[in-house]
Amino acid sequence: MGRTAILRDRVARLKGLSPARMRNAWLLWQSHRRAQREPSCQGPLMPPGAMPMSLSIEPTTSCNLRCPECPSGLRSFTRKTGLAKVQDASAWIHGMAESLVYCNLYFQGEPLLHPQLEGLIDTCRGHGIYASTSTNAHHLTAKRAQSLVEAGLNRLIVSIDGATQESYASYRIGGQLERVLEGTGHVLEASRSAQRGTHVVWQFLVVKPNEHDIPEIQRMAREMGVHELVLKTAQLDDPRDGHPLLTSHREHRRYDRDEASGKWVLRNPLKNECWRMWQGAVATWDGNVVPCCFDKDASHVMGNLNRESMKAIWHASAYDAFRRQVTSNRQGIDMCTNCSEGSHVYA
Ligand code: SF4
């Protein structure tokens, strides 16, 4: 882990800021501020020339693991599940290339189960868009690591939620820590020998069974030469006394116990604002646009990229109504009440 690697990564992300993208980002920021000041102003909240500066694309809903708080792991989606068509998803990126600064090639599911993920990375590279993805690393063979790096992947987030097989598998049900370590080694090796390497991040989701592993995971990350380690807080559907995943480390959880009621509540003022939703959008594997990554089951579909342009979707009345609701009554939207946006935790 090193400051230089982190700095290099942040600079790489900023490199995509062409004058047109900077202007767009400024428009987004200005309109976001204005909406906070005047949530019930006349006319659309989003200026006509503004477009998303980030897009998350879901390569697939499939996953090889069975994590207990994840709809892919639980196989609990009510929406259709499947695999993104690379041609379609590349067309979505092409259509937004003037405004997109970065593209997250993940949402639900395990992205490396998509055999042509590299095609999407390559499309991002062709437009100078920073591309990242996130994996449980069970399919990160030496060959795959090489091909991801060669395709131009800027950042790879590797989920490693334990320093021993026992603590790791208590959340990553069905997972093998050994494979995560091997996969990390492969991508670090491929990255070292490439002209333009991939920034490798270990993401450690802090939950009760692994909370004692934090010093050890920090040591392991240093020893392996991982570029960055982040400790992530867990979103729990039903935080309560005795919840098996609720960590006792206050700084690594999103919830506090209200002593009067005995209930666990989100430690977030839930202000009527949301920069995450304002600046970007999320596309499911089949092209449905949802406002943010908290909409895991796609309950708030704003349109479909296989039938309409992002411009049409982004400026349609449904999106405007959603933005208005968040900026006037965020607590009225179910998913927004268990969301870390606006708090100071890493989520
Ligand atoms: S859940 Fe609501 S507040 Fe949270 S990121 Fe999504 S739109 Fe924003």
Boltz pocket constraint, residues with backbone or C-beta under 6 A from the ligand:
constraints:
  - pocket:
      binder: B
      contacts: [[A, 273], [A, 274], [A, 276], [A, 277], [A, 291], [A, 292], [A, 293], [A, 294], [A, 295], [A, 326], [A, 330], [A, 333], [A, 335], [A, 336], [A, 337], [A, 339], [A, 340], [A, 341]]
      max_distance: 6.0
